[in-house]
């Protein structure tokens, strides 16, 4: 993924796409911070960590977008939505609602979950298989509903 960021940055610079250049640089800076943090803990940053970082960046921008829209700041809202689109272009395609439902049902069956106490195991199994492809906030709520919570 790091190579993809670099090549996309070069392409955006050649094409003169200022917003894309700025956003990719922001991603690379966040990734460098993550590398430094991981090095301090004696670990390496995995592909899953990079996907989680990108998802966190998208979530943050969605929250900002909502605030800017409420405040009537169309210029800033446009900037946030452009950044969201650029960051999401590096994420794997998101699963549909039906696919999420199927994945949750399969994870519940796999883990043998019977009650709300087993929710952590089910969500953990989902994160292991579908990192970057599923909104785990929404998935957690669906798991909780299925387990009777």
N, C-alpha and C positions, 0 to 999 in steps of 0.2 A: 504494500500500500504506500509505503514511503516513496518508492520509485514513481508510483502513479501521481502522487502529489507534486513531485519535482517536475515530471514531464508535463503535467497540466499547467503548472506555474509558468514554465517556459513557453508553452503554446499560448497561454493567455497574455503573456508579456509581448510576444510577437504580434498577436492580434490586436493589442492595445485595449484589452478589456480590463479597465481599471478596477471595477468592483470585484471581478473574479480574481485578479491578482491580489488585491487586498485581503479577500476572504481566504484564499489558499495560504497566504503568508500568516494569517491569523491561526489557521489550523496547524500549520507547521510550528508556530511559536508555542501553541498549547501542547503539541506533541513533544516538543523539546522540554517543556516544563515537566511533563509526565515522565520523560526519560530521566531527568535529574532526580525527581522524586523516587522513581523506581530504583535507580542506582544507589540512593541512600539506604534503601531497604535491602539491597543486594539481589534485586530481581531484574528481569528484563520485561519490557513492554511487549505484550502479545498482541496478536491481531484482534482478539476479543476486547482488549483494553482500548485499542484504537477505535473500534466500533462504538464502545461505550462512551468514549470521549466525544465522538462525533454526535451521538444521540443527545448527550448532555448539552452540547453547543446548540443543537436544533431546539431542544426544549427551552433553553434560556432565551433564544431569539423569539420563539413563539410567545413566551410570556411578555417580552419587551414589545412585540408587535401589538399584542392586545392592549397594553398600556398606552402605546402611542396612538392607536386608533381611538381609544376612549378620550384621549387628550386632544384629538383633532390634529395631530401632527402627521399629515399624509406623507411628507417628505421622509421622515424617519421611519414610518411604517413601510414605505416602499423599499427603503434600504434594508430593513430587517427581512422582509419577504424575499428579496433578491438573495440575501445571504443564506436564508433557509434553503432556497432552491439549489444554490451552489453546494452547500454542505450535503444536502440529501443526494446529490448526484454521485457522491462517493460511498453512500450507504447501499447495501443490497436492497432490492425491491421489498417493500413491506408486504406482509401476508394479508390476504383478504379476511373479512370477518368470518366467513365459513371455514377457511383454513385454520384460523386461530381456534375456533370452536373444536375442530377435529383434533388439533394438536393438544388442546387441553384435555379432551376426552381420552386420548391415547396416553398422555402423561399420568392421568389419574389411574388408568388401568395398569400401567407399568409399575407405578409406585405402590399400588394397592391402597391408595388413600381412601379413608372412610369418613373422616370428620375434619372439621376446621383445624384441628391440631396438626394435620398432615399437610397443611397448605404450603409450608416452607419447603418441604420435599418436592412437591409438585412444581412450584415456581422455580426451584433450583434445577429440576430436570428440564424445564422449558428453556431456562437461560442457557443451559449447556448445549441444547440442540438448535435453538433459534436466535442466538445473539445477533442483534443488529437487524433482524427481520420482523420483530414483534415489539409492540408497545407494552412493556411489562407492567406499567401502571394500570392500563386497561385490562390486561390479561389477569393480573392479581385479583381485580374486582370480579371478573368472570369465574375464576377458580373459587373464590370465596362463596359466590352465589351457588355454584354447583355442589360445593361441599356443605352447604346448609348454614352459611355464616351470615 
